[in-house]
């Protein structure tokens, strides 16, 4: 979430940046390891202040990676419920679909477009997908929703500034015959994997994130 930096806080940070530049301009050379400085500055640029943080944000796009494990849809249901997650009936029906096709050992480089990237009137499925194409992002496998749900806690999703992470896979019919998308959801009543209707004009909340995969081409 963006924070306005002003007043004494701005002056203090600006002074520290000037001190770094002063040290680099010394006639006797920079007294520390410049490669370490470069690494730390890059982490600061990406907002990665926690050594244990497994994601970073650039311009309202969140980047993370997960690796598939070969679990089928029914196996995911059993696995997630054993871990204490809640699964909606529609999510279970999508996981039971023959169109849910797992992979094994595939590393997904994921880009999550935050809802705040879009105006309220533009935060609809077809425009989000068009924006993703312009960024050279691709449709993910539906299993990505399960992988994100297992690997990232509600606290981490909250730190991303999100309530739901909708995985923008090829929609799969649920038990009512409606085309649906799987998504990881944090709610007051627990940690959820849910299914959401996928209509071209579906309007989404600004607290949603929309997960795609980064093209490897």
C-alpha positions as CSV (number, residue, x, y, z in Angstrom):
1,X,0.0,0.0,0.0
2,X,1.4,3.4,-1.0
3,X,2.4,5.8,1.8
4,X,3.0,9.5,1.4
5,X,6.5,10.4,2.6
6,X,6.8,14.1,3.7
7,X,8.2,16.4,6.3
8,X,10.9,15.2,8.6
9,X,10.7,11.6,7.4
10,X,11.3,12.7,3.8
11,X,14.2,15.0,4.9
12,X,15.8,12.1,6.9
13,X,15.6,9.6,4.0
14,X,16.9,12.2,1.5
15,X,19.8,12.9,3.8
16,X,20.7,9.2,4.0
17,X,20.6,9.0,0.2
18,X,22.9,12.0,-0.1
19,X,25.3,10.4,2.4
20,X,25.6,7.3,0.3
21,X,26.4,9.4,-2.8
22,X,29.0,11.4,-0.7
23,X,30.7,8.2,0.3
24,X,30.9,7.0,-3.3
25,X,32.5,10.3,-4.4
26,X,35.3,10.3,-1.9
27,X,38.8,10.7,-3.4
28,X,40.0,7.6,-1.6
29,X,37.2,5.5,-3.0
30,X,34.1,4.0,-1.5
31,X,35.0,2.4,1.9
32,X,32.5,-0.6,1.6
33,X,31.6,-3.3,-1.0
34,X,29.9,-1.5,-3.9
35,X,28.3,-4.8,-5.1
36,X,26.7,-5.3,-1.7
37,X,25.4,-1.7,-1.9
38,X,24.0,-2.4,-5.4
39,X,22.2,-5.5,-4.1
40,X,20.7,-3.8,-1.1
41,X,19.6,-0.8,-3.1
42,X,17.9,-3.1,-5.6
43,X,16.1,-4.8,-2.8
44,X,15.0,-1.4,-1.5
45,X,13.8,-0.4,-5.0
46,X,11.7,-3.6,-5.0
47,X,10.4,-3.1,-1.5
48,X,12.0,-6.3,-0.2
49,X,12.9,-5.2,3.3
50,X,12.3,-8.6,5.0
51,X,15.0,-11.3,4.4
52,X,12.2,-13.9,4.6
53,X,9.8,-12.2,2.2
54,X,9.1,-14.4,-0.7
55,X,7.5,-11.8,-3.0
56,X,8.1,-8.3,-4.1
57,X,6.1,-5.5,-5.6
58,X,6.9,-3.2,-8.5
59,X,4.4,-0.5,-9.6
60,X,1.3,-2.3,-8.2
61,X,2.4,-5.6,-9.7
62,X,3.4,-8.4,-7.2
63,X,5.9,-11.0,-8.3
64,X,6.4,-14.4,-6.7
65,X,7.2,-18.0,-7.7
66,X,5.8,-21.4,-6.9
67,X,6.6,-24.9,-8.2
68,X,3.9,-27.5,-9.1
69,X,3.9,-30.9,-7.3
70,X,1.7,-33.1,-9.5
71,X,-1.3,-33.1,-7.1
72,X,-4.7,-33.9,-8.8
73,X,-7.8,-31.8,-7.9
74,X,-9.1,-34.4,-5.5
75,X,-5.7,-34.7,-3.8
76,X,-5.6,-30.9,-3.4
77,X,-9.0,-31.0,-1.7
78,X,-7.8,-33.6,0.8
79,X,-4.5,-31.9,1.3
80,X,-5.8,-28.4,1.9
81,X,-8.6,-29.5,4.2
82,X,-6.1,-31.4,6.3
83,X,-4.1,-28.1,6.6
84,X,-7.2,-26.4,7.9
85,X,-8.2,-24.5,4.7
86,X,-11.8,-24.0,3.7
87,X,-12.9,-24.9,0.2
88,X,-16.2,-23.7,-1.3
89,X,-18.5,-26.3,-2.9
90,X,-17.9,-24.7,-6.3
91,X,-14.2,-24.7,-5.9
92,X,-14.4,-28.5,-5.1
93,X,-16.4,-29.0,-8.3
94,X,-13.8,-27.2,-10.4
95,X,-11.1,-29.3,-8.8
96,X,-13.0,-32.5,-9.7
97,X,-13.3,-31.4,-13.3
98,X,-11.4,-33.4,-16.0
99,X,-10.3,-29.9,-17.2
100,X,-8.2,-29.4,-14.1
101,X,-4.9,-30.7,-15.4
102,X,-2.0,-30.8,-12.9
103,X,1.7,-30.6,-13.7
104,X,4.8,-31.7,-11.8
105,X,8.0,-29.7,-11.2
106,X,6.9,-26.7,-13.3
107,X,8.2,-23.4,-11.8
108,X,5.7,-20.6,-12.3
109,X,7.0,-17.1,-12.3
110,X,3.8,-15.2,-11.3
111,X,2.7,-11.6,-11.8
112,X,-0.3,-10.5,-9.8
113,X,-1.9,-7.3,-11.1
114,X,-3.4,-5.4,-8.1
115,X,-6.9,-4.1,-8.5
116,X,-5.7,-0.6,-7.8
117,X,-4.1,-0.5,-11.2
118,X,-7.6,-0.1,-12.7
119,X,-10.3,2.5,-12.4
120,X,-13.5,1.1,-10.9
121,X,-15.2,1.2,-14.3
122,X,-12.3,-0.6,-16.0
123,X,-11.8,-3.3,-13.4
124,X,-13.7,-5.9,-15.5
125,X,-12.4,-9.3,-16.7
126,X,-12.0,-8.5,-20.4
127,X,-10.0,-5.3,-19.7
128,X,-7.8,-7.0,-17.1
129,X,-7.0,-9.8,-19.5
130,X,-6.2,-7.2,-22.3
131,X,-3.9,-5.3,-19.9
132,X,-2.1,-8.6,-19.1
133,X,-1.6,-9.3,-22.8
134,X,0.0,-5.9,-23.2
135,X,2.4,-6.8,-20.3
136,X,3.3,-10.1,-22.1
137,X,1.7,-12.1,-19.3
138,X,0.0,-15.5,-20.0
139,X,-2.9,-17.5,-18.7
140,X,-1.7,-19.8,-15.9
141,X,-2.7,-23.4,-15.1
142,X,-5.6,-23.6,-12.7
143,X,-3.4,-25.4,-10.2
144,X,-1.7,-22.1,-9.5
145,X,-4.6,-21.1,-7.2
146,X,-3.9,-24.2,-5.0
147,X,-0.2,-23.5,-5.0
148,X,-0.6,-19.9,-3.9
149,X,-3.2,-20.8,-1.3
150,X,-0.9,-23.5,0.2
151,X,2.3,-21.4,0.1
152,X,1.1,-17.9,1.2
153,X,-0.5,-17.2,4.4
154,X,-3.4,-14.7,5.0
155,X,-0.9,-12.5,6.7
156,X,1.2,-12.4,3.6
157,X,-1.8,-11.8,1.3
158,X,-2.8,-8.9,3.6
159,X,0.8,-7.5,3.4
160,X,0.3,-7.5,-0.3
161,X,-2.7,-5.2,0.2
162,X,-5.1,-7.9,-1.1
163,X,-8.2,-9.8,0.0
164,X,-8.5,-12.2,-2.9
165,X,-6.0,-13.5,-5.5
166,X,-7.9,-14.6,-8.5
167,X,-6.0,-16.9,-10.9
168,X,-6.8,-15.9,-14.4
169,X,-6.6,-19.4,-15.9
170,X,-8.8,-20.8,-18.7
171,X,-12.2,-20.9,-17.0
172,X,-13.5,-24.3,-15.9
173,X,-17.2,-25.3,-15.6
174,X,-18.4,-25.7,-12.1
175,X,-21.2,-27.9,-10.9
176,X,-23.8,-25.5,-12.1
177,X,-22.3,-25.4,-15.6
178,X,-20.9,-21.8,-15.1
179,X,-17.4,-20.9,-16.2
180,X,-15.4,-20.2,-13.1
181,X,-11.9,-19.2,-11.8
182,X,-10.2,-20.4,-8.7
183,X,-8.8,-17.9,-6.2
184,X,-7.2,-17.7,-2.8
185,X,-9.2,-15.7,-0.4
186,X,-8.6,-14.3,3.2
187,X,-11.7,-13.8,5.2
188,X,-12.6,-13.2,8.8
189,X,-13.9,-16.8,9.0
190,X,-10.7,-18.4,7.8
191,X,-8.4,-19.2,4.9
192,X,-10.3,-20.1,1.7
193,X,-10.0,-21.5,-1.8
194,X,-13.1,-20.3,-3.7
195,X,-14.4,-20.3,-7.2
196,X,-15.6,-17.1,-8.9
197,X,-17.8,-16.7,-12.1
198,X,-15.8,-15.6,-15.1
199,X,-17.9,-13.3,-17.3
200,X,-16.2,-10.8,-19.7
201,X,-18.0,-8.0,-18.0
202,X,-17.5,-9.2,-14.4
203,X,-16.7,-6.3,-12.2
204,X,-14.1,-6.8,-9.4
205,X,-13.3,-5.2,-6.1
206,X,-10.1,-3.0,-5.8
207,X,-8.9,-5.4,-3.1
208,X,-8.6,-8.2,-5.7
209,X,-5.3,-9.3,-7.3
210,X,-5.3,-11.0,-10.7
211,X,-2.6,-13.7,-11.1
212,X,-1.0,-14.4,-14.5
213,X,2.4,-16.1,-15.4
214,X,5.3,-14.2,-16.8
215,X,6.1,-15.3,-20.4
216,X,9.3,-17.3,-20.7
217,X,9.7,-16.4,-24.4
